Amino acid sequence: MESTNQRRESRLTANAPVTLTILKILGEPDLSCNVIDMSGSGLRITSAQPIPCGAEVKIEGQGMVLFGEVCRCEENEGSYSIGLMISELRPR
């Protein structure tokens, strides 16, 4: 069976450390994550901890602050692959 890429936007490979904060949850610690790839409207990161779909998050790194929502979280060889839909981007 042939696999086709059905993404609306192309993805750029990245390997950048970021800090992720789950918003609206008091006392939740910041998580150290790594950006795997990105597009114009989203990111895929890896994390040692799962993050629930629908969670609103803040991602800081590389001189930028991004706000978005978790749209996918899948376990992958002892870590979690997390898809994020970006809603806002600000320079830090």
N, C-alpha and C positions, 0 to 999 in steps of 0.2 A: 504494500500500500504506500503510495507516495504522500509525503508530508509537505504541506504548503504553509508558508508563513502568512497568517491572517492579520497581522498587526497593521494598524492604520499609520503608524509612524515607524521609521527605522530606529534601531537602537544603537547606541554608542557604548562600547566596552569601557569600563572604568575599574579602577582598583584604588578606592580612596576611603580612608577611615572617616567616620562621622559619629556624632553623638545623637542618639534618638531619645526624645522625651515623650512619654504618653501623656497627652493633655487630659484635663478633667478628672484625673485620678490622683488624689492627695497621697503623698508619701511614696509614690512610685519612683524608684531610682532611675537615673539616666542609664541607657544601655550603650555600650560601645559596639558599633556595627561597621560593616564594610559595604560600600556601594559596588555592585557587580556590573550593572549596566543602567543606562538611562535613555529616555526619549524626551520629546518636548513636553510631555504631560505626566511622566511617571518615572519611578526609580525601581530597581530591584536591588535589595540589600540582603546581607546575611546577618543573622543574629544567633547568639547562643540560647536565647529565650524566645518562645513563641509570643506573638502579639495578635490579639483577636481581630478578626475582620470587622471593619466598621470603626475601629479605634482611631481617634484623631491624634496626630503626632506632629512633633516639631523635630526637624533634622538640621543639625548645625555642623558645618565643616567647609573647608576650601573657601573661606571668606563669604559664605552665603548662609542664609537661614531659610529653610523651606517648611511649609506647612502642608499637610495632606492627610489622607485617609488610607488605612490599610485595606486593600481589596483582595489580598490573597496571602495565605501563610501555609507553607508546606514543609514538612520535615524532610531534610536532605542530608543523609550521612552524618548524623550527630549534631547538625545545626539546623537553622530554619531559613528558608528562602521566602522573603517577604516582598510582595508587590505593593507599591504605593502609588496612589493617584494624587498628583501635586495640585493644590488649589491656590497657593501663593508662594512667591519667591521674593526675598528681600536681600539686599547686600547687608553684610554685617558691619 
